[in-house]
Amino acid sequence: MSESPESTAKVVEAIWRIESAKVIGALTRHVGDVGLAEDLAHDALVAALEQWSRSGVPVKPGAWLVTVAKRRFIDGLRRTAVFSSKQDAIYRQAESCQQSTATDFEVVEEQIEDDVLRLVFMACHPVISRDARVALTLKLVAGLTVSEIARAFLVGETTVSQRIVRAKRTLAEARVSFELPPPEQLHERLESVLEVIYLVFNEGYAASSGSEWTRPEFCREALRLGRMLAELVPQEPEVHGLVALMEIQASRLRARVSASGDPVLLGDQDRDRWDQILIRRGLAALERSARLCDALGAYGLQAAIAACHARARTLAETDWSRISALYDALAEISPSPVVDLNRAVALSMAFGPEAGLEALEALSSEPALEGYHHLSSVRGDLLERLGRFDEARSEFERAASLANNERERKLLLDRVSALAGPSPMPDPSSTAGANPGIER
């Protein structure tokens, strides 16, 4: 039964979002060039729009797209009159696939998962810049459009397109092969992959700029990539650690935003709205990570911190002393000023705001935190808890002037307004909501 072009387009779009990484990965394995593979995949997508409205969606749409793209690649080579030696080699490789038909879809399907893993490692290769890795991964592996990526990071579509083009060119010039890294390089390359997934999730969980407090679609894409990676490299503890962190953090997304889109801080969140299924998945992933290693890595430790919040039925029941100890361990293996800032918040909740302010003093002259609005917002929280309201107001004003996210800026200005009236009572729960490492 034929479908209307409009309904077919919607189906194709949904399938592309799910299958694009598999299709591009499989084609890259055959043609050896990720840019060419993407072009071929889009050609197959056009064919799907034309044919599926008449014949219906095939049982294995991803395999169908791969097979059609390969055939078109072979046809294109045959129409070329003169071949370079490189083209000849590609032609011979592709020729071996020319008999592919619908009956070969099972074989294609079996090869696809490994191809996706290779594509992830290629898109996150350290030879390209971090911004380019993020853009290329979102485009090729997560299936987002250039306009979606540009809107998310508040940059122009031209900028995103240029990053992606440069990344593809760099991969080609560096002759990055479409294969999993050898064992001696796996750890280094895996770090790059995990970093990109982590960055994508964080941008969704606490948008760095724009008019929305969260971007749940980014969290979903990062979770999908993390879960996929965990299935493909099940013996890597930090992969499970990152998945655990994302599952637990994602469980709070619904509770972090009000009906009007405004931020809801940790102390004000309705914990009944936390997704218990995601929490259970996260705790299970954390257990897997712990079983696979003698000591948790950086992502595992962050997941353990998130688990402390997930296990607490109320803010008062949170084990802040354990969170402080976990931040001590995190600072040992992955030192950074942001980790130290998070540790100061935990210390303030465990041992009082004076302890937190003392820890902050060492960070006041830290170059990496210059212009970082969370430093001022945390100091404002602690000063407010100590009843030093004028100083707190100044810190919140500074934080608001530095914040790029519109919702967060409004939240900080609201706190300035609250402190401008009659002296309020300190709120010991407010600090927990102002810091990205504990809860934003």
Contacts in CASP RR format, 6 or more apart in sequence:
PFRMAT RR
TARGET T0000
AUTHOR 0000-0000-0000
METHOD contacts of the structure
MODEL  1
MSESPESTAKVVEAIWRIESAKVIGALTRHVGDVGLAEDLAHDALVAALE
QWSRSGVPVKPGAWLVTVAKRRFIDGLRRTAVFSSKQDAIYRQAESCQQS
TATDFEVVEEQIEDDVLRLVFMACHPVISRDARVALTLKLVAGLTVSEIA
RAFLVGETTVSQRIVRAKRTLAEARVSFELPPPEQLHERLESVLEVIYLV
FNEGYAASSGSEWTRPEFCREALRLGRMLAELVPQEPEVHGLVALMEIQA
SRLRARVSASGDPVLLGDQDRDRWDQILIRRGLAALERSARLCDALGAYG
LQAAIAACHARARTLAETDWSRISALYDALAEISPSPVVDLNRAVALSMA
FGPEAGLEALEALSSEPALEGYHHLSSVRGDLLERLGRFDEARSEFERAA
SLANNERERKLLLDRVSALAGPSPMPDPSSTAGANPGIER
1 56 0 8 1.000
2 53 0 8 1.000
2 54 0 8 1.000
2 56 0 8 1.000
3 11 0 8 1.000
3 52 0 8 1.000
3 53 0 8 1.000
3 56 0 8 1.000
4 53 0 8 1.000
5 49 0 8 1.000
5 53 0 8 1.000
8 49 0 8 1.000
8 52 0 8 1.000
8 53 0 8 1.000
8 56 0 8 1.000
9 49 0 8 1.000
11 52 0 8 1.000
11 57 0 8 1.000
12 45 0 8 1.000
12 48 0 8 1.000
12 49 0 8 1.000
12 52 0 8 1.000
15 48 0 8 1.000
15 57 0 8 1.000
15 61 0 8 1.000
15 62 0 8 1.000
16 45 0 8 1.000
16 143 0 8 1.000
17 143 0 8 1.000
19 61 0 8 1.000
19 62 0 8 1.000
19 65 0 8 1.000
20 41 0 8 1.000
20 140 0 8 1.000
20 143 0 8 1.000
21 116 0 8 1.000
21 119 0 8 1.000
21 120 0 8 1.000
21 140 0 8 1.000
21 141 0 8 1.000
21 142 0 8 1.000
21 143 0 8 1.000
22 62 0 8 1.000
22 66 0 8 1.000
22 112 0 8 1.000
22 113 0 8 1.000
22 115 0 8 1.000
22 116 0 8 1.000
23 41 0 8 1.000
23 44 0 8 1.000
23 62 0 8 1.000
23 65 0 8 1.000
23 66 0 8 1.000
23 69 0 8 1.000
24 34 0 8 1.000
24 37 0 8 1.000
24 38 0 8 1.000
24 41 0 8 1.000
24 119 0 8 1.000
24 140 0 8 1.000
25 34 0 8 1.000
25 37 0 8 1.000
25 112 0 8 1.000
25 115 0 8 1.000
25 116 0 8 1.000
25 118 0 8 1.000
25 119 0 8 1.000
25 178 0 8 1.000
26 66 0 8 1.000
26 108 0 8 1.000
26 111 0 8 1.000
26 112 0 8 1.000
26 115 0 8 1.000
27 36 0 8 1.000
27 37 0 8 1.000
27 40 0 8 1.000
27 41 0 8 1.000
27 66 0 8 1.000
27 69 0 8 1.000
27 70 0 8 1.000
27 73 0 8 1.000
28 34 0 8 1.000
28 37 0 8 1.000
28 115 0 8 1.000
28 118 0 8 1.000
28 119 0 8 1.000
28 122 0 8 1.000
28 178 0 8 1.000
29 111 0 8 1.000
29 115 0 8 1.000
29 118 0 8 1.000
29 178 0 8 1.000
30 37 0 8 1.000
30 70 0 8 1.000
30 73 0 8 1.000
30 93 0 8 1.000
30 94 0 8 1.000
30 97 0 8 1.000
31 37 0 8 1.000
31 40 0 8 1.000
31 73 0 8 1.000
31 90 0 8 1.000
31 94 0 8 1.000
32 90 0 8 1.000
32 178 0 8 1.000
33 172 0 8 1.000
34 119 0 8 1.000
34 122 0 8 1.000
34 123 0 8 1.000
34 140 0 8 1.000
34 168 0 8 1.000
34 171 0 8 1.000
34 178 0 8 1.000
35 168 0 8 1.000
35 172 0 8 1.000
38 140 0 8 1.000
40 69 0 8 1.000
40 70 0 8 1.000
40 72 0 8 1.000
40 73 0 8 1.000
41 65 0 8 1.000
41 69 0 8 1.000
43 69 0 8 1.000
43 72 0 8 1.000
44 65 0 8 1.000
44 66 0 8 1.000
44 68 0 8 1.000
44 69 0 8 1.000
44 72 0 8 1.000
45 65 0 8 1.000
47 68 0 8 1.000
47 72 0 8 1.000
48 61 0 8 1.000
48 64 0 8 1.000
48 65 0 8 1.000
48 68 0 8 1.000
52 58 0 8 1.000
58 64 0 8 1.000
58 102 0 8 1.000
58 105 0 8 1.000
59 105 0 8 1.000
60 105 0 8 1.000
60 106 0 8 1.000
60 108 0 8 1.000
60 109 0 8 1.000
62 108 0 8 1.000
62 109 0 8 1.000
62 112 0 8 1.000
63 104 0 8 1.000
63 105 0 8 1.000
63 106 0 8 1.000
63 108 0 8 1.000
63 109 0 8 1.000
63 112 0 8 1.000
64 102 0 8 1.000
64 105 0 8 1.000
66 108 0 8 1.000
66 112 0 8 1.000
67 100 0 8 1.000
67 101 0 8 1.000
67 102 0 8 1.000
67 104 0 8 1.000
67 105 0 8 1.000
67 108 0 8 1.000
70 94 0 8 1.000
70 97 0 8 1.000
70 100 0 8 1.000
71 98 0 8 1.000
71 100 0 8 1.000
73 94 0 8 1.000
74 91 0 8 1.000
74 94 0 8 1.000
74 95 0 8 1.000
74 97 0 8 1.000
74 98 0 8 1.000
77 83 0 8 1.000
77 87 0 8 1.000
77 90 0 8 1.000
77 91 0 8 1.000
77 94 0 8 1.000
80 87 0 8 1.000
83 91 0 8 1.000
100 108 0 8 1.000
113 232 0 8 1.000
114 180 0 8 1.000
114 232 0 8 1.000
116 141 0 8 1.000
116 228 0 8 1.000
116 232 0 8 1.000
117 180 0 8 1.000
117 228 0 8 1.000
117 229 0 8 1.000
117 232 0 8 1.000
117 233 0 8 1.000
118 178 0 8 1.000
118 179 0 8 1.000
118 180 0 8 1.000
119 140 0 8 1.000
119 141 0 8 1.000
119 178 0 8 1.000
120 137 0 8 1.000
120 141 0 8 1.000
120 193 0 8 1.000
120 225 0 8 1.000
120 228 0 8 1.000
120 229 0 8 1.000
121 180 0 8 1.000
121 181 0 8 1.000
121 189 0 8 1.000
121 193 0 8 1.000
122 171 0 8 1.000
122 176 0 8 1.000
122 178 0 8 1.000
123 133 0 8 1.000
123 136 0 8 1.000
123 137 0 8 1.000
123 140 0 8 1.000
123 141 0 8 1.000
123 167 0 8 1.000
123 196 0 8 1.000
124 133 0 8 1.000
124 137 0 8 1.000
124 189 0 8 1.000
124 192 0 8 1.000
124 193 0 8 1.000
124 195 0 8 1.000
124 196 0 8 1.000
125 133 0 8 1.000
125 171 0 8 1.000
125 174 0 8 1.000
125 176 0 8 1.000
125 189 0 8 1.000
125 192 0 8 1.000
126 188 0 8 1.000
126 189 0 8 1.000
126 192 0 8 1.000
127 170 0 8 1.000
127 171 0 8 1.000
127 174 0 8 1.000
127 176 0 8 1.000
128 136 0 8 1.000
128 166 0 8 1.000
128 167 0 8 1.000
128 170 0 8 1.000
128 171 0 8 1.000
129 163 0 8 1.000
129 167 0 8 1.000
130 195 0 8 1.000
130 196 0 8 1.000
130 199 0 8 1.000
131 163 0 8 1.000
132 163 0 8 1.000
132 164 0 8 1.000
132 166 0 8 1.000
132 167 0 8 1.000
132 170 0 8 1.000
133 167 0 8 1.000
133 192 0 8 1.000
133 196 0 8 1.000
134 196 0 8 1.000
134 199 0 8 1.000
134 200 0 8 1.000
135 149 0 8 1.000
135 160 0 8 1.000
135 163 0 8 1.000
135 164 0 8 1.000
135 167 0 8 1.000
136 163 0 8 1.000
136 164 0 8 1.000
136 167 0 8 1.000
136 168 0 8 1.000
137 196 0 8 1.000
137 197 0 8 1.000
137 200 0 8 1.000
137 225 0 8 1.000
138 144 0 8 1.000
138 148 0 8 1.000
138 149 0 8 1.000
138 200 0 8 1.000
138 221 0 8 1.000
139 145 0 8 1.000
139 146 0 8 1.000
139 149 0 8 1.000
139 164 0 8 1.000
141 225 0 8 1.000
142 200 0 8 1.000
142 221 0 8 1.000
142 224 0 8 1.000
142 225 0 8 1.000
144 152 0 8 1.000
144 221 0 8 1.000
146 157 0 8 1.000
146 160 0 8 1.000
146 161 0 8 1.000
146 164 0 8 1.000
147 157 0 8 1.000
149 160 0 8 1.000
150 156 0 8 1.000
150 157 0 8 1.000
150 159 0 8 1.000
150 160 0 8 1.000
152 203 0 8 1.000
152 204 0 8 1.000
152 207 0 8 1.000
152 215 0 8 1.000
152 218 0 8 1.000
153 160 0 8 1.000
153 203 0 8 1.000
153 208 0 8 1.000
153 209 0 8 1.000
154 209 0 8 1.000
154 210 0 8 1.000
180 186 0 8 1.000
181 188 0 8 1.000
181 189 0 8 1.000
190 233 0 8 1.000
190 236 0 8 1.000
190 238 0 8 1.000
190 239 0 8 1.000
193 229 0 8 1.000
194 238 0 8 1.000
194 239 0 8 1.000
194 242 0 8 1.000
194 299 0 8 1.000
197 222 0 8 1.000
197 225 0 8 1.000
197 226 0 8 1.000
197 229 0 8 1.000
197 242 0 8 1.000
197 246 0 8 1.000
198 222 0 8 1.000
198 242 0 8 1.000
198 299 0 8 1.000
200 218 0 8 1.000
200 221 0 8 1.000
200 222 0 8 1.000
200 225 0 8 1.000
201 218 0 8 1.000
201 219 0 8 1.000
201 222 0 8 1.000
201 223 0 8 1.000
201 246 0 8 1.000
201 249 0 8 1.000
201 250 0 8 1.000
202 436 0 8 1.000
203 215 0 8 1.000
203 218 0 8 1.000
204 214 0 8 1.000
204 215 0 8 1.000
204 216 0 8 1.000
204 217 0 8 1.000
204 218 0 8 1.000
204 219 0 8 1.000
204 222 0 8 1.000
205 214 0 8 1.000
205 218 0 8 1.000
205 219 0 8 1.000
205 249 0 8 1.000
205 250 0 8 1.000
205 253 0 8 1.000
205 440 0 8 1.000
206 213 0 8 1.000
206 214 0 8 1.000
206 405 0 8 1.000
206 436 0 8 1.000
206 440 0 8 1.000
207 213 0 8 1.000
207 214 0 8 1.000
207 215 0 8 1.000
207 405 0 8 1.000
208 404 0 8 1.000
208 405 0 8 1.000
209 404 0 8 1.000
209 405 0 8 1.000
210 404 0 8 1.000
210 405 0 8 1.000
210 406 0 8 1.000
211 406 0 8 1.000
211 407 0 8 1.000
212 261 0 8 1.000
212 407 0 8 1.000
213 256 0 8 1.000
213 257 0 8 1.000
213 261 0 8 1.000
213 262 0 8 1.000
213 263 0 8 1.000
213 405 0 8 1.000
213 407 0 8 1.000
213 408 0 8 1.000
214 253 0 8 1.000
214 256 0 8 1.000
214 257 0 8 1.000
216 253 0 8 1.000
219 246 0 8 1.000
219 249 0 8 1.000
219 250 0 8 1.000
219 253 0 8 1.000
220 250 0 8 1.000
222 246 0 8 1.000
223 243 0 8 1.000
223 246 0 8 1.000
223 247 0 8 1.000
223 250 0 8 1.000
226 239 0 8 1.000
226 242 0 8 1.000
226 243 0 8 1.000
226 246 0 8 1.000
227 243 0 8 1.000
229 239 0 8 1.000
229 243 0 8 1.000
230 236 0 8 1.000
230 239 0 8 1.000
230 240 0 8 1.000
230 243 0 8 1.000
230 285 0 8 1.000
233 239 0 8 1.000
235 292 0 8 1.000
236 292 0 8 1.000
237 288 0 8 1.000
237 289 0 8 1.000
237 290 0 8 1.000
237 292 0 8 1.000
237 293 0 8 1.000
237 296 0 8 1.000
237 297 0 8 1.000
237 300 0 8 1.000
238 289 0 8 1.000
238 297 0 8 1.000
238 298 0 8 1.000
238 299 0 8 1.000
238 300 0 8 1.000
240 285 0 8 1.000
240 286 0 8 1.000
240 288 0 8 1.000
240 289 0 8 1.000
240 292 0 8 1.000
240 300 0 8 1.000
241 285 0 8 1.000
241 286 0 8 1.000
241 289 0 8 1.000
241 296 0 8 1.000
241 297 0 8 1.000
241 299 0 8 1.000
241 300 0 8 1.000
241 303 0 8 1.000
242 299 0 8 1.000
242 300 0 8 1.000
242 303 0 8 1.000
243 282 0 8 1.000
243 285 0 8 1.000
244 282 0 8 1.000
244 283 0 8 1.000
244 284 0 8 1.000
244 285 0 8 1.000
244 286 0 8 1.000
244 288 0 8 1.000
244 289 0 8 1.000
244 299 0 8 1.000
244 300 0 8 1.000
244 303 0 8 1.000
244 306 0 8 1.000
244 307 0 8 1.000
245 299 0 8 1.000
245 300 0 8 1.000
245 302 0 8 1.000
245 303 0 8 1.000
245 306 0 8 1.000
247 278 0 8 1.000
247 279 0 8 1.000
247 281 0 8 1.000
247 282 0 8 1.000
247 285 0 8 1.000
248 278 0 8 1.000
248 279 0 8 1.000
248 282 0 8 1.000
248 283 0 8 1.000
248 286 0 8 1.000
248 303 0 8 1.000
248 306 0 8 1.000
248 307 0 8 1.000
248 309 0 8 1.000
248 310 0 8 1.000
249 306 0 8 1.000
250 275 0 8 1.000
250 278 0 8 1.000
251 274 0 8 1.000
251 275 0 8 1.000
251 276 0 8 1.000
251 277 0 8 1.000
251 278 0 8 1.000
251 279 0 8 1.000
251 310 0 8 1.000
252 269 0 8 1.000
252 274 0 8 1.000
252 275 0 8 1.000
252 439 0 8 1.000
253 275 0 8 1.000
254 273 0 8 1.000
254 274 0 8 1.000
254 275 0 8 1.000
255 264 0 8 1.000
255 269 0 8 1.000
255 270 0 8 1.000
255 271 0 8 1.000
255 273 0 8 1.000
255 274 0 8 1.000
256 263 0 8 1.000
256 264 0 8 1.000
256 269 0 8 1.000
256 440 0 8 1.000
257 263 0 8 1.000
257 264 0 8 1.000
258 264 0 8 1.000
261 407 0 8 1.000
262 407 0 8 1.000
262 410 0 8 1.000
262 411 0 8 1.000
263 407 0 8 1.000
263 408 0 8 1.000
263 411 0 8 1.000
263 440 0 8 1.000
265 429 0 8 1.000
265 430 0 8 1.000
265 432 0 8 1.000
265 433 0 8 1.000
265 434 0 8 1.000
265 439 0 8 1.000
266 309 0 8 1.000
266 315 0 8 1.000
266 429 0 8 1.000
266 432 0 8 1.000
266 433 0 8 1.000
266 438 0 8 1.000
266 439 0 8 1.000
267 315 0 8 1.000
267 429 0 8 1.000
267 430 0 8 1.000
267 432 0 8 1.000
267 433 0 8 1.000
268 429 0 8 1.000
271 313 0 8 1.000
271 314 0 8 1.000
274 310 0 8 1.000
279 310 0 8 1.000
282 303 0 8 1.000
282 307 0 8 1.000
283 307 0 8 1.000
283 310 0 8 1.000
285 303 0 8 1.000
286 300 0 8 1.000
286 303 0 8 1.000
286 304 0 8 1.000
286 307 0 8 1.000
289 296 0 8 1.000
289 297 0 8 1.000
289 299 0 8 1.000
289 300 0 8 1.000
289 303 0 8 1.000
290 296 0 8 1.000
296 303 0 8 1.000
296 304 0 8 1.000
296 329 0 8 1.000
297 333 0 8 1.000
297 334 0 8 1.000
298 330 0 8 1.000
298 333 0 8 1.000
298 334 0 8 1.000
301 326 0 8 1.000
301 329 0 8 1.000
301 330 0 8 1.000
301 333 0 8 1.000
301 334 0 8 1.000
302 330 0 8 1.000
302 437 0 8 1.000
304 326 0 8 1.000
305 323 0 8 1.000
305 326 0 8 1.000
305 327 0 8 1.000
305 330 0 8 1.000
305 437 0 8 1.000
305 438 0 8 1.000
308 318 0 8 1.000
308 319 0 8 1.000
308 322 0 8 1.000
308 323 0 8 1.000
308 326 0 8 1.000
309 318 0 8 1.000
309 438 0 8 1.000
309 439 0 8 1.000
311 319 0 8 1.000
312 318 0 8 1.000
312 319 0 8 1.000
315 429 0 8 1.000
315 432 0 8 1.000
318 349 0 8 1.000
318 432 0 8 1.000
320 346 0 8 1.000
320 349 0 8 1.000
320 350 0 8 1.000
321 350 0 8 1.000
323 346 0 8 1.000
323 349 0 8 1.000
323 350 0 8 1.000
323 438 0 8 1.000
324 343 0 8 1.000
324 346 0 8 1.000
324 347 0 8 1.000
324 350 0 8 1.000
324 351 0 8 1.000
327 339 0 8 1.000
327 342 0 8 1.000
327 343 0 8 1.000
327 346 0 8 1.000
328 343 0 8 1.000
330 339 0 8 1.000
330 343 0 8 1.000
331 339 0 8 1.000
331 340 0 8 1.000
331 343 0 8 1.000
336 368 0 8 1.000
337 363 0 8 1.000
337 366 0 8 1.000
337 368 0 8 1.000
337 369 0 8 1.000
338 368 0 8 1.000
338 369 0 8 1.000
338 372 0 8 1.000
338 374 0 8 1.000
338 436 0 8 1.000
338 437 0 8 1.000
340 359 0 8 1.000
340 362 0 8 1.000
340 363 0 8 1.000
340 366 0 8 1.000
341 360 0 8 1.000
341 363 0 8 1.000
341 369 0 8 1.000
341 374 0 8 1.000
341 375 0 8 1.000
341 378 0 8 1.000
341 435 0 8 1.000
342 435 0 8 1.000
342 436 0 8 1.000
342 437 0 8 1.000
342 438 0 8 1.000
343 359 0 8 1.000
344 356 0 8 1.000
344 357 0 8 1.000
344 359 0 8 1.000
344 360 0 8 1.000
344 363 0 8 1.000
344 378 0 8 1.000
345 356 0 8 1.000
345 378 0 8 1.000
345 381 0 8 1.000
345 431 0 8 1.000
345 432 0 8 1.000
345 434 0 8 1.000
345 435 0 8 1.000
345 437 0 8 1.000
345 438 0 8 1.000
346 438 0 8 1.000
347 355 0 8 1.000
347 356 0 8 1.000
347 359 0 8 1.000
348 355 0 8 1.000
348 356 0 8 1.000
348 357 0 8 1.000
348 359 0 8 1.000
348 381 0 8 1.000
348 382 0 8 1.000
348 385 0 8 1.000
348 431 0 8 1.000
349 428 0 8 1.000
349 431 0 8 1.000
349 432 0 8 1.000
352 385 0 8 1.000
353 381 0 8 1.000
353 382 0 8 1.000
353 383 0 8 1.000
353 385 0 8 1.000
353 386 0 8 1.000
353 431 0 8 1.000
354 386 0 8 1.000
356 382 0 8 1.000
357 379 0 8 1.000
357 382 0 8 1.000
357 383 0 8 1.000
357 386 0 8 1.000
360 375 0 8 1.000
360 378 0 8 1.000
360 379 0 8 1.000
360 382 0 8 1.000
363 369 0 8 1.000
363 375 0 8 1.000
364 375 0 8 1.000
369 375 0 8 1.000
371 402 0 8 1.000
372 402 0 8 1.000
373 398 0 8 1.000
373 399 0 8 1.000
373 400 0 8 1.000
373 401 0 8 1.000
373 402 0 8 1.000
373 403 0 8 1.000
373 408 0 8 1.000
373 412 0 8 1.000
374 399 0 8 1.000
374 434 0 8 1.000
374 435 0 8 1.000
374 436 0 8 1.000
376 395 0 8 1.000
376 396 0 8 1.000
376 398 0 8 1.000
376 399 0 8 1.000
376 402 0 8 1.000
377 395 0 8 1.000
377 396 0 8 1.000
377 399 0 8 1.000
377 412 0 8 1.000
377 434 0 8 1.000
377 435 0 8 1.000
378 431 0 8 1.000
378 434 0 8 1.000
378 435 0 8 1.000
379 395 0 8 1.000
380 391 0 8 1.000
380 392 0 8 1.000
380 395 0 8 1.000
380 396 0 8 1.000
380 399 0 8 1.000
381 392 0 8 1.000
381 430 0 8 1.000
381 431 0 8 1.000
381 434 0 8 1.000
382 431 0 8 1.000
383 389 0 8 1.000
383 391 0 8 1.000
383 392 0 8 1.000
383 395 0 8 1.000
384 392 0 8 1.000
384 415 0 8 1.000
384 419 0 8 1.000
384 424 0 8 1.000
384 426 0 8 1.000
384 427 0 8 1.000
384 430 0 8 1.000
385 426 0 8 1.000
385 427 0 8 1.000
385 428 0 8 1.000
385 430 0 8 1.000
385 431 0 8 1.000
386 426 0 8 1.000
387 423 0 8 1.000
387 426 0 8 1.000
389 419 0 8 1.000
389 423 0 8 1.000
389 424 0 8 1.000
390 419 0 8 1.000
392 419 0 8 1.000
393 416 0 8 1.000
393 419 0 8 1.000
393 420 0 8 1.000
396 412 0 8 1.000
396 413 0 8 1.000
396 415 0 8 1.000
396 416 0 8 1.000
396 419 0 8 1.000
397 412 0 8 1.000
397 416 0 8 1.000
399 412 0 8 1.000
400 409 0 8 1.000
400 412 0 8 1.000
400 413 0 8 1.000
400 416 0 8 1.000
403 409 0 8 1.000
403 412 0 8 1.000
408 440 0 8 1.000
418 424 0 8 1.000
432 438 0 8 1.000
432 439 0 8 1.000
433 439 0 8 1.000
433 440 0 8 1.000
434 440 0 8 1.000
END
